[in-house]
Amino acid sequence: MNRLLSIFGKRIVREKLKSLQELYGIEVVEVNAAYSSQECSSCGYVDKQNRKSTPEFECQACGRRANAQVNAAQNLLRRRSVGEIKVRTPKKQVLKMLVERHLERTKGCHSAPLEVLKGNPYYRDFLDWLSRPLECDKPL
């Protein structure tokens, strides 16, 4: 019964969005919402601890504080424009892509403290990357 109600609800929502799109010319785009409420829209750090409560978001890496829904909406907007994460991409692969993107973007020099990254289970598979010497640690 739950599956039938779920399918029915999605169909109604899609039909309503389609009618709004035709009536007002609104562009409707589907995006994968996996981990959007746990990812910082500023630095890209993903952690369960970032989402303290329903309305509060505080990044454990950069300290950014925001409304959780606004932060998630900014992440979804970026995902829509980048298009790297598809709607049907499995959650595990989405998480891997987000962690890799965060580590690549920061290159470790402007990343979260090493203790924070090592304590995050999402970064467990990347511990070998975290143990390498950082580019910013090398002498000029």
DRENROLUM-104426 format. One record per residue (C-alpha): residue in one letter; z, y, x. Coordinates in steps of 0.001 Angstrom, whole numbers, plus 500000, padded with zeros to 6 digits. Layout:
% residues N
<r aa="A" pz="Z" py="Y" px="X"/>
...
***
This chain:
% residues 140
<r aa="M" pz="500000" py="500000" px="500000"/>
<r aa="N" pz="500852" py="502414" px="502843"/>
<r aa="R" pz="497456" py="501791" px="504426"/>
<r aa="L" pz="495692" py="502483" px="501124"/>
<r aa="L" pz="497661" py="505701" px="500614"/>
<r aa="S" pz="496955" py="506752" px="504190"/>
<r aa="I" pz="493222" py="506161" px="503845"/>
<r aa="F" pz="493171" py="507875" px="500456"/>
<r aa="G" pz="494989" py="510918" px="501803"/>
<r aa="K" pz="492636" py="511285" px="504762"/>
<r aa="R" pz="489597" py="511078" px="502509"/>
<r aa="I" pz="490918" py="513821" px="500230"/>
<r aa="V" pz="491733" py="516078" px="503182"/>
<r aa="R" pz="488282" py="515533" px="504732"/>
<r aa="E" pz="486577" py="516294" px="501413"/>
<r aa="K" pz="488620" py="519493" px="501004"/>
<r aa="L" pz="487846" py="520592" px="504583"/>
<r aa="K" pz="484161" py="519896" px="504031"/>
<r aa="S" pz="484132" py="522029" px="500860"/>
<r aa="L" pz="485939" py="524876" px="502677"/>
<r aa="Q" pz="483466" py="524584" px="505532"/>
<r aa="E" pz="480520" py="524871" px="503153"/>
<r aa="L" pz="482095" py="527617" px="501046"/>
<r aa="Y" pz="483416" py="529885" px="503819"/>
<r aa="G" pz="481471" py="528719" px="506883"/>
<r aa="I" pz="484630" py="527562" px="508642"/>
<r aa="E" pz="484063" py="525317" px="511648"/>
<r aa="V" pz="486131" py="522130" px="511443"/>
<r aa="V" pz="486694" py="520228" px="514692"/>
<r aa="E" pz="488766" py="517061" px="515146"/>
<r aa="V" pz="490818" py="516724" px="518327"/>
<r aa="N" pz="493166" py="514084" px="519689"/>
<r aa="A" pz="496726" py="515334" px="519201"/>
<r aa="A" pz="498416" py="512801" px="521511"/>
<r aa="Y" pz="501186" py="514431" px="523595"/>
<r aa="S" pz="500196" py="517947" px="522466"/>
<r aa="S" pz="503803" py="518730" px="521516"/>
<r aa="Q" pz="505139" py="517479" px="524886"/>
<r aa="E" pz="502578" py="519240" px="527118"/>
<r aa="C" pz="503226" py="522756" px="528383"/>
<r aa="S" pz="500324" py="524992" px="527429"/>
<r aa="S" pz="501024" py="527129" px="530496"/>
<r aa="C" pz="501293" py="524677" px="533408"/>
<r aa="G" pz="500224" py="521388" px="531802"/>
<r aa="Y" pz="503421" py="519467" px="532616"/>
<r aa="V" pz="504009" py="516585" px="530155"/>
<r aa="D" pz="507569" py="515442" px="529436"/>
<r aa="K" pz="509517" py="514225" px="526393"/>
<r aa="Q" pz="512314" py="516576" px="527427"/>
<r aa="N" pz="510028" py="519606" px="526969"/>
<r aa="R" pz="510444" py="519255" px="523211"/>
<r aa="K" pz="514165" py="519865" px="522708"/>
<r aa="S" pz="514023" py="520057" px="518898"/>
<r aa="T" pz="511484" py="520606" px="516162"/>
<r aa="P" pz="511138" py="524391" px="516620"/>
<r aa="E" pz="511981" py="524670" px="520341"/>
<r aa="F" pz="509811" py="524024" px="523386"/>
<r aa="E" pz="511035" py="524564" px="526936"/>
<r aa="C" pz="508994" py="523331" px="529896"/>
<r aa="Q" pz="511091" py="521425" px="532435"/>
<r aa="A" pz="508655" py="522392" px="535205"/>
<r aa="C" pz="507895" py="526087" px="534798"/>
<r aa="G" pz="510669" py="527086" px="532383"/>
<r aa="R" pz="508306" py="528513" px="529748"/>
<r aa="R" pz="509967" py="528814" px="526341"/>
<r aa="A" pz="507947" py="528972" px="523140"/>
<r aa="N" pz="507803" py="527894" px="519550"/>
<r aa="A" pz="506913" py="524185" px="519670"/>
<r aa="Q" pz="504202" py="524422" px="517019"/>
<r aa="V" pz="502554" py="527398" px="518737"/>
<r aa="N" pz="502622" py="525582" px="522077"/>
<r aa="A" pz="501041" py="522448" px="520531"/>
<r aa="A" pz="498388" py="524552" px="518773"/>
<r aa="Q" pz="497440" py="526195" px="522094"/>
<r aa="N" pz="497073" py="522738" px="523651"/>
<r aa="L" pz="494862" py="521566" px="520787"/>
<r aa="L" pz="492708" py="524683" px="521067"/>
<r aa="R" pz="492188" py="524032" px="524773"/>
<r aa="R" pz="491358" py="520368" px="524119"/>
<r aa="R" pz="488762" py="521415" px="521580"/>
<r aa="S" pz="486983" py="523658" px="524019"/>
<r aa="V" pz="487239" py="521321" px="527031"/>
<r aa="G" pz="486128" py="518217" px="525131"/>
<r aa="E" pz="487400" py="515905" px="527885"/>
<r aa="I" pz="489808" py="514109" px="525554"/>
<r aa="K" pz="487897" py="512583" px="522645"/>
<r aa="V" pz="489343" py="511904" px="519184"/>
<r aa="R" pz="489337" py="508130" px="519666"/>
<r aa="T" pz="490703" py="508133" px="523237"/>
<r aa="P" pz="493726" py="505759" px="523371"/>
<r aa="K" pz="497153" py="507398" px="523853"/>
<r aa="K" pz="497754" py="505737" px="527235"/>
<r aa="Q" pz="494476" py="507083" px="528557"/>
<r aa="V" pz="495225" py="510555" px="527159"/>
<r aa="L" pz="498574" py="510533" px="528977"/>
<r aa="K" pz="496935" py="509427" px="532231"/>
<r aa="M" pz="494326" py="512196" px="531940"/>
<r aa="L" pz="496987" py="514839" px="531227"/>
<r aa="V" pz="499177" py="513776" px="534168"/>
<r aa="E" pz="496203" py="513637" px="536541"/>
<r aa="R" pz="495035" py="517048" px="535352"/>
<r aa="H" pz="498518" py="518512" px="535894"/>
<r aa="L" pz="498830" py="517060" px="539384"/>
<r aa="E" pz="495300" py="518108" px="540328"/>
<r aa="R" pz="495799" py="521630" px="538978"/>
<r aa="T" pz="499030" py="522233" px="540844"/>
<r aa="K" pz="498203" py="520165" px="543967"/>
<r aa="G" pz="501977" py="519820" px="544316"/>
<r aa="C" pz="502489" py="523292" px="545762"/>
<r aa="H" pz="503244" py="525011" px="542477"/>
<r aa="S" pz="504325" py="521901" px="540601"/>
<r aa="A" pz="507671" py="520973" px="539162"/>
<r aa="P" pz="510423" py="520096" px="541636"/>
<r aa="L" pz="509910" py="516621" px="543044"/>
<r aa="E" pz="513129" py="515377" px="541411"/>
<r aa="V" pz="511793" py="516388" px="537991"/>
<r aa="L" pz="508488" py="514585" px="538557"/>
<r aa="K" pz="510150" py="511448" px="539941"/>
<r aa="G" pz="512555" py="511355" px="536988"/>
<r aa="N" pz="509714" py="511520" px="534472"/>
<r aa="P" pz="508525" py="508051" px="533368"/>
<r aa="Y" pz="505068" py="509462" px="532613"/>
<r aa="Y" pz="504595" py="510159" px="536339"/>
<r aa="R" pz="505837" py="506720" px="537461"/>
<r aa="D" pz="502312" py="505441" px="538263"/>
<r aa="F" pz="501711" py="508492" px="540451"/>
<r aa="L" pz="504741" py="508142" px="542744"/>
<r aa="D" pz="502467" py="507322" px="545711"/>
<r aa="W" pz="500694" py="510656" px="545170"/>
<r aa="L" pz="504056" py="512413" px="544995"/>
<r aa="S" pz="505228" py="510921" px="548309"/>
<r aa="R" pz="502230" py="512296" px="550282"/>
<r aa="P" pz="502700" py="515492" px="552300"/>
<r aa="L" pz="501662" py="518510" px="550281"/>
<r aa="E" pz="498862" py="520842" px="551345"/>
<r aa="C" pz="501231" py="523808" px="551202"/>
<r aa="D" pz="503646" py="522037" px="553597"/>
<r aa="K" pz="501039" py="521807" px="556364"/>
<r aa="P" pz="501142" py="524516" px="559055"/>
<r aa="L" pz="498313" py="527076" px="558975"/>
***
